[in-house]
Amino acid sequence: MFRAVLLQIVATFVVAAIAGLLAGWNAAVSAMLGGLAIVLPNSLFALRLFAESRKPGGASAASFFVGEFMKVAATIALLAAAASLYRDMHWLALIAGLIVVLKANLLALLSKKF
């Protein structure tokens, strides 16, 4: 679970660096904001599940679904905040950051050594 979050953090920095090299500073910041809109709620969700799993009886399905709903709501809120607060948004870089970070979960599932 934390492995996937670590891969998402690495993917965020990589896509921000590539966007910065290709399209400049605003694109790098936009890609970073897109990646962080995914990474921050996912890391809080992973911490919540970890804490729930330590309780007697483990994590319940209800706590998983509540956490998932909170994660989606936080992602939408962070994206809305980024869109309204950062006026020089490079939208293609933001979307690239979102997609790359979301697909980093597949790398966590496919790699057993990491």
Legacy VTK file of the C-alpha trace (Angstrom):
# vtk DataFile Version 3.0
C-alpha trace
ASCII
DATASET POLYDATA
POINTS 114 float
0.000 0.000 0.000
2.777 2.436 0.880
4.785 1.091 -2.049
2.130 2.366 -4.434
2.182 5.804 -2.788
5.970 5.915 -3.068
5.775 5.073 -6.767
3.184 7.803 -7.203
5.477 10.339 -5.540
8.342 9.331 -7.822
6.033 9.508 -10.853
4.914 12.997 -9.800
8.468 14.300 -9.739
9.371 12.579 -13.016
6.363 13.925 -14.920
6.925 17.405 -13.459
10.557 17.342 -14.556
9.642 16.201 -18.061
6.875 18.800 -18.328
9.289 21.465 -17.125
11.866 20.514 -19.733
9.306 20.412 -22.540
7.073 23.373 -21.737
8.640 25.460 -18.977
8.102 26.326 -15.352
4.293 26.699 -15.470
3.963 23.226 -16.967
6.201 21.749 -14.270
4.127 23.345 -11.519
0.902 22.249 -13.213
2.086 18.646 -13.534
3.204 18.705 -9.901
-0.202 20.007 -8.817
-1.944 17.310 -10.841
0.216 14.605 -9.312
-0.136 15.929 -5.791
-3.923 16.046 -6.168
-3.718 12.261 -6.437
-0.798 11.527 -4.093
-1.996 13.452 -1.035
-5.440 11.815 -0.741
-3.945 8.396 -1.560
-1.338 8.730 1.174
-3.972 9.741 3.720
-6.136 6.815 2.599
-3.188 4.418 2.975
-2.466 5.747 6.467
-6.130 5.391 7.404
-6.267 1.801 6.161
-3.027 1.008 7.973
-4.441 2.389 11.216
-7.723 0.510 10.700
-5.894 -2.751 10.046
-4.122 -2.469 13.401
-7.413 -2.433 15.282
-8.781 -5.698 16.672
-10.814 -7.341 13.930
-9.020 -5.430 11.163
-10.418 -2.972 8.693
-14.048 -3.281 7.720
-15.520 -2.897 4.267
-17.474 0.134 5.452
-14.306 1.935 6.550
-12.742 1.144 3.171
-15.674 2.636 1.250
-15.855 5.696 3.490
-12.121 6.222 3.015
-12.444 5.785 -0.738
-15.256 8.349 -0.860
-13.162 10.791 1.178
-10.216 10.194 -1.163
-12.266 10.993 -4.267
-13.802 14.068 -2.625
-10.368 15.327 -1.539
-8.972 14.788 -5.049
-11.809 16.794 -6.594
-11.377 19.540 -3.992
-7.617 19.736 -4.582
-8.089 19.919 -8.344
-10.698 22.666 -7.955
-8.391 24.580 -5.618
-5.465 24.218 -8.019
-7.580 25.408 -10.950
-8.866 28.442 -9.083
-5.661 29.462 -7.297
-3.000 28.869 -9.946
-3.830 31.244 -12.778
-0.978 30.169 -15.084
-2.211 26.563 -15.273
-0.878 24.487 -18.149
-3.839 22.156 -18.571
-2.128 19.516 -20.690
0.618 19.153 -18.089
-1.953 18.914 -15.286
-3.796 16.143 -17.096
-0.512 14.391 -17.898
0.402 14.529 -14.219
-2.954 13.066 -13.258
-2.759 10.228 -15.771
0.852 9.267 -15.084
0.360 9.229 -11.320
-2.846 7.209 -11.602
-1.073 4.672 -13.824
1.807 4.384 -11.345
-0.471 2.090 -9.321
-0.232 -0.431 -12.143
3.542 -0.447 -11.772
3.132 -1.218 -8.082
0.901 -4.149 -8.911
3.193 -5.449 -11.646
6.459 -5.105 -9.755
6.941 -7.562 -6.935
10.565 -6.683 -6.279
9.957 -3.036 -5.401
LINES 1 115
114 0 1 2 3 4 5 6 7 8 9 10 11 12 13 14 15 16 17 18 19 20 21 22 23 24 25 26 27 28 29 30 31 32 33 34 35 36 37 38 39 40 41 42 43 44 45 46 47 48 49 50 51 52 53 54 55 56 57 58 59 60 61 62 63 64 65 66 67 68 69 70 71 72 73 74 75 76 77 78 79 80 81 82 83 84 85 86 87 88 89 90 91 92 93 94 95 96 97 98 99 100 101 102 103 104 105 106 107 108 109 110 111 112 113
